[in-house]
Amino acid sequence: MSSWAEDAVDWSCTMMASSICALILDSTSETILQSNPLFSRDNLISLCQLIRRSLTAFGKYTESEADLHEIVVSGYSRWADRYPHIKAAVEGK
């Protein structure tokens, strides 16, 4: 999902992908994702970039995308501590 959104021209695609990923991240952890042989380091980097883009996009989205942004923001506040790489990417560490 995050790799697909990297090349998306339409900002709503980015926000949709990010909100879906945020909901999925609620039910797992970075450790579990990394232990899956189908989840690569490139996937994690792409996911970090997607979440960072969507969280720092304040004002770039339309009113209809604001709900998607809220899903990402509220999800991030719940699971950020379980995803140290995403947290570091978002907070610039």
N, C-alpha and C positions, 0 to 999 in steps of 0.2 A: 504494500500500500504506500509506504513512504517513498520507495523508489519511483513508483508511478507518478507521484505528486511532484517530484523534483522537476520534471519537464512540463508540468501543467502551466498553460498560459493563463487560464481562467483562475482567478484567485479563489473562487468558490470551490473549485476542485481541491485546492490546497487545504482550505478550511474543512471540507468534508473529510478528506483523508486524515487530517490531524485529529478531528473529533472522533472518528472511528478508532484510530490508534489509541487515543486517550482512554476510551471506554475499554478497549482490550487490555491496556496496561493496568487498569484497575484490578484485574483478576490474576496478575502474575507478578514476577519480579525480574530484574535484570539478570540475576544469577540463573534463574530458570530458563530464560530466553537464551542465554549464552550456552547453556548445556545442551540445547537442541541442536543436533548436527545440521539441520536445515537453516539455522539462523547464523549468519556470518558476521564478522566484524564490520564489513561494508553495510550490512543491514542496520547494525547499531548506529553507525555514523550517519546513515541516511535518516534514521528515526530521530536522532538528536537534532539534526538540521531542520527536519520538518517541525518538530515541536518548538524549537527556538524561533523559527520563522513565524509560526502561527501565534506564539505568545508575544512576540515583539511587533506584531502587525497592527498595533492600536491605531485606529483611524483609517486603515487601508481597506477595511471591509464595509460592505453594505449593511443596511439594517437587517436584512434576512440572514446575513452571515454572522451577525452579532450573537445569535443563539449558539451557533457552532463554536464561536470564540469562547463563550461562557462554559461550554462543555469542556473545552481544553483547559481553561483556567481552573475550574473547580476540580477537574481530574488531577491536574498537576499538583494542586495543593494537597491532595490525598496521597499520591504515590511518589512524589519527587524523592523522598528519602530512600525508596527501594530501587531507584534508578540513578546511581551516582554519576554515570556518564552524561545522562540527559540533564541532570541538575547542574553539572559543571558547564555544559554547553550553554544552557539558558542563562546561568548567572555569570558567564564569562570567566570561569576559573580554569 
